[in-house]
Amino acid sequence: MQATIEQLARVQVFNPLDVSALNQLQPHSRVRSYQSDEIVMHEGDRLPAQLYALVEGTVQITKTASTGKETLVRIINAGEIFAAPAIFGNRVAPATVSTQVNSQVLTVTREALLDTIGQTPEVALQILEVFNQRLQQLHDTIHGLISERAISRMIRLIQYYASRYGTEITTEGEYLKVKLPYYQIARSIGITYEECVRLMKTLKGAIAYQRGGTILVKNWQELDAIANTT
């Protein structure tokens, strides 16, 4: 189904575009709906030459090692793009993408995207900024797995999501605007679910974890001090 102008406008990298530019993109766009826990693409799939963006719902990106261990690479929320190789690489899916809830994925053909970039170069800058942030996150994750304690990696992950998606300030502290269930934290920093629960309990003076992944940060300074302790 062809995307609507409203759906195209939800894609963050299209923020520089006015309605006229979105109208030009519309005939080259499609939206597909997915049910919860449905695979959008498998690692290693050949991909059409197009931009992928999530306009509704949440998807997770995972990679599976030769040992069979699955690692959660990141969570994609509505408005974000994913599957970079489909437009700027070898068009092979670098990881498996699956939905966490009912979701809608928007695609735009590479040719139409390049035409848009030619007319509005700011779109390319938006895309490069997204990929640069993800490369930095990947670098930090790899560095953390090699050199940091698990509790430090946990705190860094919480700090990243707070910075990336924001917090809601209350009299109790700051609530992260995204949920981080135990299983997601554990798979993101390379520890077991049980260890994740145990470590979170050791942080109860600075963090309150609520069922489902709601996190309240009561003391950022204390968290930072713990993370920086060698």
C-alpha atoms as one frame of an Amber mdcrd trajectory, in Angstrom:
protein
   0.000   0.000   0.000   1.283   3.462  -0.873   2.384   5.565   2.092   0.419
   8.659   3.046   1.996  12.104   3.369   1.432  11.865   7.128   3.353   8.577
   7.287   6.254   9.983   5.261   6.364  13.002   7.565   6.860  10.679  10.567
  10.272   9.587   9.243  12.819  11.674  11.104  15.327  11.971   8.249  12.586
  13.594   6.141  12.195  16.482   8.598  13.836  18.961   6.163  11.222  18.211
   3.470   8.186  20.372   2.843   4.827  19.025   1.703   5.749  19.493  -1.969
   8.845  17.302  -1.606   6.892  14.662   0.314   4.317  14.619  -2.469   7.080
  13.809  -4.956   8.263  10.923  -2.771   4.823   9.469  -2.181   4.428   7.519
  -5.476   7.735   5.752  -4.730   6.830   4.719  -1.194   5.083   1.724   0.322
   3.840   0.779   3.790   3.512  -2.777   5.043   1.894  -3.868   8.286   3.384
  -6.578  10.516   1.969  -8.434  13.478   3.773  -8.652  16.801   6.786 -11.046
  16.754   6.849 -11.160  12.949  10.110 -11.217  10.993  10.693  -8.187   8.762
  13.979  -9.528   7.372  16.429 -12.297   8.223  20.164 -11.803   8.622  21.736
 -12.503   5.226  18.609 -11.734   3.163  19.097  -9.938  -0.154  17.318  -6.607
   0.101  15.685  -4.421  -2.539  17.427  -1.084  -3.105  15.288   1.026  -0.809
  15.211   2.949   2.429  13.511   1.231   5.373  11.822   3.233   8.128   9.502
   2.371  10.976   6.401   4.581  11.118   4.481   2.730  13.823   5.404   0.225
  16.532   8.776  -1.103  17.673  11.245  -3.517  16.064  14.343  -5.213  17.418
  17.586  -5.913  15.573  19.419  -9.093  16.547  22.500 -11.001  15.402  23.191
 -14.682  15.938  26.728 -15.957  16.537  28.080 -19.218  15.156  27.497 -20.675
  18.628  23.796 -19.927  18.283  23.832 -17.150  20.881  21.544 -14.288  19.909
  22.518 -10.722  20.765  20.174  -7.756  20.769  21.911  -5.023  18.793  19.365
  -2.245  19.174  15.715  -1.298  19.347  14.179   0.782  16.564  11.289   3.064
  17.452   8.756   4.840  15.248  10.328   7.455  12.990  13.739   5.770  12.753
  15.434   4.221   9.715  17.192   0.842   9.601  18.840  -1.661   7.205  21.446
   0.801   5.919  23.067  -1.641   3.421  19.844  -1.607   1.402  20.619   1.929
   0.245  24.361   2.451   0.750  25.901  -1.021   0.930  25.893  -4.528  -0.484
  22.104  -4.903  -0.001  22.546  -7.848   2.365  20.679  -7.637   5.678  23.365
  -7.390   8.391  21.011  -8.629  11.097  17.530 -10.010  11.712  14.755  -7.453
  12.172  11.564  -8.508  13.961   8.620  -6.684  15.490   7.978  -6.422  19.202
   4.421  -5.121  18.729   2.108  -4.585  15.750   4.123  -2.318  13.465   4.227
  -0.561  10.107   7.352  -0.391   7.940   7.689   2.258   5.246   9.999   1.895
   2.250  11.143   4.407  -0.388  13.005   3.381  -3.541  16.692   4.269  -3.642
  16.295   6.196  -6.900  13.569   8.415  -5.445  15.610   8.924  -2.266  18.673
  10.008  -4.260  16.550  12.413  -6.308  15.250  13.911  -3.068  18.774  14.217
  -1.668  19.808  16.002  -4.866  17.109  18.604  -4.287  17.398  18.711  -0.483
  20.938  17.746   0.613  19.961  18.183   4.261  18.267  14.765   4.054  21.664
  13.143   3.405  23.091  14.926   6.440  20.235  13.595   8.569  20.917  10.046
   7.352  24.663  10.375   7.960  24.021  11.676  11.466  21.881   8.614  12.266
  24.514   6.181  10.992  27.314   8.050  12.759  25.466   7.811  16.084  24.978
   4.084  15.599  28.629   3.526  14.720  29.621   5.383  17.877  27.200   3.283
  19.918  28.647   0.114  18.378  32.185   1.274  19.182  31.208   2.026  22.766
  29.477  -1.340  23.109  32.480  -3.277  21.818  34.833  -1.288  24.034  32.600
  -1.925  27.010  32.404  -5.666  26.397  36.191  -5.823  26.337  37.147  -3.483
  29.141  34.215  -2.711  31.447  32.454  -4.567  34.214  28.927  -5.763  33.542
  27.434  -3.226  35.935  29.246  -0.412  34.129  27.914  -1.657  30.790  24.403
  -1.696  32.253  24.700   1.893  33.432  26.139   3.023  30.090  23.194   1.419
  28.319  20.711   3.238  30.560  22.575   6.508  30.000  22.503   5.966  26.248
  18.748   5.376  26.100  18.116   8.352  28.358  20.195  10.557  26.080  18.777
   9.101  22.862  15.078   9.113  23.728  14.825  11.499  26.642  13.413  11.313
  30.147  10.350  12.566  31.978  11.206  14.536  35.102   9.051  13.914  38.168
   9.350  14.581  41.880  10.679  11.017  42.276  13.384  11.363  39.649  13.612
  10.845  35.872  11.668   8.161  34.023  13.186   6.872  30.794  10.757   7.411
  27.911  11.546   3.958  26.538  11.122   0.694  28.390  14.125  -1.548  29.014
  12.992  -5.016  30.145  15.541  -7.255  31.838  15.858  -9.536  28.807  16.629
  -6.564  26.550  19.307  -5.197  28.866  20.873  -8.641  29.307  21.019  -9.357
  25.566  22.405  -5.884  24.847  25.364  -6.105  27.224  26.186  -9.802  26.981
  25.054 -11.172  30.339  22.408 -13.632  31.501  18.892 -12.648  32.501  19.590
 -13.768  36.084  22.750 -11.672  36.336  20.870  -8.685  34.959  18.231  -8.991
  37.704  20.925  -9.325  40.350  22.879  -6.289  39.144  19.766  -4.138  38.908
  19.003  -4.922  42.549  22.456  -3.653  43.561  21.545  -0.298  41.997  18.265
   0.112  43.882  19.577   3.207  45.674  19.936   5.030  42.357  17.406   3.208
  40.152  13.889   1.887  40.604  12.938  -0.835  38.113   9.254  -1.486  37.534
   7.692  -4.511  35.909   7.750  -4.366  32.114  10.927  -2.319  31.845   9.961
   1.096  33.241  13.090   2.634  34.750  13.179   5.519  37.211  16.599   7.081
  37.737  16.759   8.645  41.189  20.426   9.652  41.214  22.447  10.086  38.024
  25.566  11.144  39.945  25.586   7.929  41.942  25.166   5.879  38.759  28.039
   7.676  37.067  30.276   7.155  40.092  29.513   3.411  40.081  30.162   3.153
  36.334  33.527   4.883  36.667  34.714   2.794  39.598  37.508   0.455  38.494
